[in-house]
Amino acid sequence: MTAGGWFEEAIHAHATQKLEITQVLYSSDTELQKILIFENPTFGRVMTLDGVVQVTEGDEFIYHEMMAHVPILAHGAVRDVLIVGGGDGGLLEEVLKHPVARATMVEIDRGVLDLARRYLPSICKDAFDDPRAELVIADGARHVAETDARYDVVLIDSTDPVGPGEVLFQREFYAGCKRCLKPGGILVTQNGVAFVQGEELTSSWRHFDALFADPAAYAVAVPTYIWGFMALGWASDDPAHRRRPLAAIEERYAAAELDTRYYNPEIHLGAFALPTYMKELMR
Ligand code: SPD
């Protein structure tokens, strides 16, 4: 995987991406997964889990801004947010830019949090120390099945559906997410790069369709999640959230005083316009 000073991703059977390693900052196995953090001239610090790129300093803003700001601004009155996964803290940091009362992050691997604090401070910034952040080291599937808390928005910042992340793509888990959403709340999930992982979108969309009034997805192009658009799954019982007019999103965006580099109100609306090959996966 790291031969010749290059990281070669171990995710797809017949296609790969390679990233040059100019310095290995950390490499080990935690109880749950194999973690590598290295420096790359194009993307800055890169963290991989079990041979798959999870986050890079260079392009993290794209994925994290779109996962946080689209549902929060579409909802318009978010107080309580749940993040499942997301141990690098990048998504938590975006969520906390909003005037939420509480952002609970349930991450199964404490090692990822500790390493993010140490090696990826440009990504998590001071999010873990924000008094509104509640950090829970636990199984996210168990949390959504058992918690008494209720959330306006639930965000699933998972790995791919292998290893510890597999359960986070199953119907029982999504039913748990619905269980702990407040009425009209919004669930957003990472559903893979549609061109090469189409079955993730199809299977999650079918679960959403069985559980929620408004099953959907939106698209985001993240350079290091290569091979085209990543699908972010969307599920809510309130279809109005997905159909907010541009003027409403513009007003909320201006009021939130966000400093974003990918997200803007036009991208928010446009992200729900999917290419036909993605639409065809959602049936
Ligand atoms: N193919 C890898 C997808 C990883 C998505 N989650 C990354 C976590 C970033 N906070």
Residues whose N, C-alpha, C, O or C-beta is under 5 A from the ligand:
A	BS01	SPD	V53 Q54 V55 G86 D88 G90 D157 S158 T159 D160 Q190
